[in-house]
Amino acid sequence: MATELDSTIYTSLAKQHPSSVLDICGNASCLGCANSPNQGRRDPLFFYGVLNGQTETLTSITFDWLLNGRAVLEALTSTRPNFPRLRALQLRNAVNPPAQLEETSSSAVSYTGCCLLGPPWLDFLQRHINLECLAWPIEHFLPDRTQSETLEDDVRDVIQTLGHRLKSLRVDAPVLNHHFDTVEMLETYSLRASGRQAAFVRFVASQMRTLRVIKVEGTVPIELRLELLKALQHCSLQRVVVIGVNWALADTWTDLEDTHGSHWRLEIGNPVLWENDIPSIQQTPLQEDLLETRQDLEALSLEVVEQAAALSILEVIAMGQAASVIELKFSGFIGAPMLHYPSPKAQVELSHLKHFHSLRYLTTAVWLAVTHEDQDLSPQIYEFWNTTIKKPAQIPQGLHHTLTKYYSPAVLAEKVAELVGPHLSPQACAHPLGVKVKALFLIQQSHHNEIFELQVLIGNKGKAMSFAGMRDENHPEKLQEKMLGREWF
């Protein structure tokens, strides 16, 4: 059945997009990976057969959730294909099971299974110098050790070429527990992982000059996120997207008094007490050229980013790209602003939005208080919101009143406007189309978590003009928007 569905899907794609896009997603058996039940498709020549006749027209290659991806990627590079029109190369969602890439090594040197700037991918990039869109795991860019000075020169040349050609760059990191959101904690998990991320920032990101879109997904420590965005100061960014477990900008919960209790059970209607001593956002310049020579990544200390700890991410973006940015997206629910009780630190972080006069779209995670009269209302909120999406639910009258008072889309839209509106640029809000704010809510269920989206259009004086939602992740309109919004598929 799966094979038949694959055939149907790809036949349809071929009719809609003939010879323009090779997009391999979901089940990699169709490309002959080592686990494929079809023995005849294990041969790399199968891949060559797929591509044969399309080399002159292919513009985009995308691998998404690729099972046993190493075998497929080796099959692609082993044929040494040449695509003169190739503009996009994307390896997405390859950092967590079941699509996590494997490690491989030789007797001389250890490389990742698909190190982009090591053989054979370095050779691939040297033959495809017109790439404008690149997506790759952040920890699989650079070799752990270099083989020779010649290779170093080759790597440097390729990075320079990418730096002056790329318009869109996405990097993925493994999704880890929220405790690993600092450099110190990530080092306790994997010194090699932290070293690879730091090397990417210093040797790759710092050379980018033409990027318009940067997207970071997964667990990249906040200091490195900051250093990464600072490294892109020479680019005129239009879209900045950071998605992880922790809120991308800061932990806005650090000032919550211990006496109030758990962050997870905030009581609706019960004001939160905040400590008076709020850490200030310092304006300390970062040191330049902290890394002057190439070193083994195992020994690469993350002192390179320790200088960044006191800066605000939005301030760093605003310093170089305030005039060009039209979209900001900051996901991650741990430490996100509390919708009903935003902390002073959350207010400080959001206040830097005032610099972005061209902003048209803002997406942010917010934390929702879901406890009322010592009862967790998560299941009831989930059912209540679903009534606005697809099906009616039987909710007791008294509880329905509480849900309507605190959790109806109209009420939440006003709260979102109160949270974000005062901090938006008046020039941005005065635009005829206003600023479209998407607030993301996480509802925790016993067996799964569901993310809902509420769209609020904010206009003059930071007031809500209209709203749409709630929409879950599988809402047809949301899925369609996501597909149509992918510039490179």
N, C-alpha and C positions, 0 to 999 in steps of 0.2 A: 504493500500500500504506500509506504513512504517513497519508494522508488517511482511509483506511478505519479504521485503528487509532485515530486521533484521534476519529472519530465514535463508535466503539465505547466508548472510554473515557468520553467526555463524556455519552453516552447513559446509561451505567451510573451515573455520578455524579449525573445528574439524577434518576434513580430513587431513589438512596439518600439524597440531600440535596436535595430539591426546593425551589428558590427561596430557599435559605438561604445558599449559598456560591457565589461566582464565583471560581474558582481557575484561573488561566491559567498553565500551566507548560510548559517544554520548547520546543515549536515554536509561535512566535507567528503563523504564517501563518493560523491559524484565526481570528485577529482582524483580518486584513486589513492587515498591515503592508506597507510599500512594496515589499518583495521578494516578496510573495505571488504565486504563479502564478495565483491566482484573481483576475482583474481586478475582478470585481464586488465583492470584499470590501475593496477599498482605501478605499471611501467610509466616512467616520466614521459615516454613518447605519447601516452594518452593525452597528457596536457598539451604537448606540441600539436596533437591532432585537433584539440579544441581551438587552439589559437591559429592554426594554419589557415591562411586565406584572410585573416583579419589584422595582420600586422600593420598594414598601411592605414587602417581606419580607426584602430582602437585608441580611445582618448582617456579612458578611466578604468583602473583595476581596483576593486574594493573587496577585501576579505573581512567578513564580519561574523563573529562567533564561530570561528573555524575550528572544528574538531581535528585533533592530530595535525595541527597547522604546520609543524616542522616538516612533515613529509610533503605536504602540498607546496610549501615555499621552496623546498629543495628541488621539487619537480620543476617548478617554474624557472629557477635560476640555472638548472642543469642544462636546459635547452638553449641558453644564451640568446633569448629572443631580442628582437629589435623593434621597437614601436615608435616610429618617428613622430607620431602625433600625440604621444602619451602626455597628458597634463596632470593626471591625478593618480597617486599610488596610496592606498589606504589599507592598513592592517588595524582593525578596530576590535575592541573587546577580546583581547588575547592575553589578558593578565590574570584572570581568575578561572578556576575550574568551571566547566569542563573544557574550556578553550585555552587554558594556560599553556604557554610555550615551554618546551623542555630546555634543559641545559645540555650542551655537548662540549667535548674537549678533545684536543689532540695531545701528543706527547710534548709538543713544543710550547703551546700556548692555549689558554682557555678562552673560548668565545661563547657568547650566547648562541642559542640555536638559530637565531635570525638577526644577528648583529648588523644593523643597517650600514654602519661605516666600517665594516670588516668584510673580508671575502665570504661569499661571492657577491653580496649586495653592493659593495663598493664599486665593483665592476659594472653592475647594472646601472647605478646612478651615473657613472662616468659616460655611459652610452645613452642616457636619457637626461639631458641637461635642461630640458624645457618644462620640468615639473613646476606646477603652480599650487598644487594641493598635496599635502603630505600628512598622513596619520600613522603613528608608530608608537609602540610602548616606550616610555621614557627611559626604562632601564635596559633597553636593547638597542640603543643608538651607538654607543662606543665600545670598542674592545676593552677588556679589563687591563690588558697590557699591549704594548705595541711591539711589532715584530722587527721593524727597521725604521731608519730615518726616511727611507723612500716612501714607506706606507704612511708615515706621519705627514709627509708633504702631500700625498694623494688625498688623505683625509681632509687636510686643511683646504686644498683646492676645491674639493666637492662641497664642503661646508660654505665656502665663499660663494660658489655658484648658487647653491640653495638660498643663501642669504639675499641674493640679488634677484631671485626669481619667484620664490614662494609668496603666495598671497594668503594661503590658509594653512594653518598648522594645528594638528591635534596630537596630544600626548596622553597616553593612559598609564596609570600606575595601579598596582594591586589595591583592592579595597580591603583595608584592615580595620581593626577595632579603633574606636574614636580616641583611645589613649595614645595612639601613635601620631598625633597631629603636631608633634614638635620634633625637631632634629634629634634631641637627646633621646627621646623615646624610640624613634625609628632606628637609631643606632643600636639600641638594645635588641631590636628585632632582627636587623640585618645591616651590618656595617657595609657590606657590598652593595646592597640596595641603595643606601643613603649616599654612598660614594658615586654610584652611577648617576643618580639624580643630580647631584652637585656638579658632576662633570658635564652633563647635558646643559645645565644652566650656563656654565662658564665657557664651554667650548663651542656650543651650538647656538643656543638662544642669543648669546651676546653678539653673534654675527648676522642676525636677521636685520634686514633693512626695508623690505617691501611688504611685510605682513599686513593684512587687513583684518584677519580673523585669528584669534588664539583660543584654543579650547583645551582645558586641563581636566582630566577625570581621574578619580581615585585618590589614594592617600599620598599626597605630596605635603610634607610639613609646612606649616604656615610661614616659617622663615624662608623656605625655598620658594614657596608661591610668591612671596614678596620679591625675592631676588630675581626670580624668573621674569616677573612683570617689569622690574626695573631694567633688566637686560634688554627688553624690547623697546627702550625709550627712543630709539632711532626710527621706529615704525609709526605710521599713522594708522593706528588700530581703529577699526570701526565696531568690531564685536569682540567682547571679552566674556568667556564662559568658563566658570570654575565649578566643578561638581565633585562632591565628596561626601563623607560621612559627617564631618564637622562643617559648620557654616564657614563659607570661604573667607569671610572678612575678619572674623575674630570670635573669641568665646565671650559672648555677652552675658553669660551667667556667673562669671567669676565674682561678681559683687553681691550675689544673693546671700543674705544672712543665713548662717547654719541653723539658726533657731526656727527658720520658716519651714524647714523640712525638705523633702525630695523635690527636685525639679520636675519629676515625672508625674507628680500628683498636685499640681497647682490647683487651688480651689477657685472656681469662677465666682466672682462677687466678693472675694476676700482679698483686699489689696496686699500687694507684695511689699515687704520692707526691704529697702536697699541701704547698704552701708554708705556713709557719707564720704569716705575716703576713696574716691574714684581715681584710678591711675590715669595720669595725663598722657596724651599722645605727643611724644617728643618729635622734634624735627631734626634728627641727627643724620647728617649726610653719610652715605655708605662709603667705605673704602674702595678704591679702584685697584684693579690688577692684583688682587690678593693671591691669585694663582699665576705664577709666571712660567712655570715649567710643568711638563706632563709627568705624572707620577702614576704608580700602580694604584688602582682604585681602592684596593684593600687598605692602603695607607693614606688614602685621601681623606683628611679630616674635614669635618663640616664646619670648621672655624670660618670657612669662606662666607657663611651666612649669618654668623653670630652678630654681626654688626647691624643686621636688618631688624632685630627683634622689636625695636621701639616704634617703627614706622607704621603708618596706616596704609593698607593696600589701596584703598580708593585714592588716597593722597598721591601715592606713587603713580597710579594710572593718570590722574588728573594733571600731574606735572608735565607729562609729555603728550597726552592724547585727549585732553578735555574737549578740544575743539572738534575732533574727528569721531569720537565714540557716539554711535547711535543705539547700541544695545549692550546691556550688562546683564549677566545671569550669574547668580551666586546661590548655589544649592548646598545641601547639607543641613541636617536638622539639629544636630547636637550643638548647643551654644547659640542657636539662631534667636533673633529677637522674639520676645514673648508678645503676642499680639495685644492682649489685654493689659499687660503690665510690662512695657518695654523698660529695660534698665537704662540708667544714665549712660552706660558705656555703649549700649545699642544706639542711643540718640546721637552720641558723638560719632560713631562709625557712619551712620546714615547721613549725618550733616554734610559730609563731603560730596554728596550727590549734587549740591548746589553749584558745583563747578562745571557740570556737564550740560552745557546749553543746547547741544544738538541731540540730546537723548530722546529716543522715541519709544524704546522698549526696555523695561526693567523686570526681571524675574528674580524673586528671592524666596527662600524658605522662611517660614515663620513658625513659631512654637505656639501651640494652642493649649490653653488650660481646659482640661476635660473632666475635672472632678466637681461635683455639685452635691452639697450636703453629705460629704464623705462617700459618695458613690461615683465610681468610674463610669462615665457615660460614653466611652468610646464605641461600644457596640451600637448604642442607640443613635449616636451621631452618624455612624456609618450608615445605618438604615435610613435615617432622616435625610441625609444627602442623596442617597440612592433614589429617594422619591422624586428628586429633581432631575434624575438622569434617565431611569428606565422602568421603575416599577413602584407601585404603592406599597406602603408598609403599615402594619397595624401597631400604632403607638398610643399608649394610654393618654387620655386627655390632659391630665396634670403634667405629665412629662412632655407632652407635645408643646404645652405652653412654655416650659423652660427651654426646650430646644429652639423654639421660634424666637424667644427673647434674646438668646445668646448666640445661637449657631445658624440662623437662617442666612442665606447668601446675601440678602439685602443688608442685614445688620453687620455681617463680617466685612462687606464691601466698604461700609462707612468706617469701620475700625482700621482697615488697610489704608484708606485715604488719610485717616488721622495719624497713622504710624509713619507713612512715607511722604505724604503730600507736603507737609511743612518744610521738608528738606530738599525737595526738587528745585531745580533752577526755575525761577519765574519765567525766563525766556523759553525754556522747554515746555512749560505748562501752557504758555500763551500760544503755542503753535496751534493752527486750526484743528489738527488731529490729536492734540494733547499728548500725554505720555501713557502708553498702555502698560499697566503694572500687572504682572501675574504673581499672585501669592500662592505658594505651595504649602499644603497642609498634610501632615502625616498622621494617619489614624491607625493605631496599633491594635491588631486583632490577635486572638489566641493562636492562630495558625499562620497568619500572614499580616503584613503591613500594606496599607493602601495609601497612595498619594493622590490627593485631590487638588485641582487647580481652580482658582477663582480669578477671573480677569476683571480688572477695574480700570476704567478710563479716567485719568485725572487731568483736569483742565485748570483754568485760571484760579489763582489763590489756593492751589493744591486741593481743590474740592473734587469729589467723585461726580463725574458726569453720567456714567452708566456702568453697568457691570454685566458679566455673563458667567454662568457656572451654577453649581459645581460640576466639574468634569473629572472623571477618573482617567487613569492612564490608557484605558482601552476605549475611550469615547471616540466614535467614528470621526467627528470633526477634528479632534486633537490628532488622531493618527494621520488624517489627510493633511493637516497643516504641517506635521512633522516631515512627511514625505515630500511635499511640495517645497518646503523650506530648505531641503538639502541641495545646496548648489552643485555639489559634485556627486550626488547620490549617496 
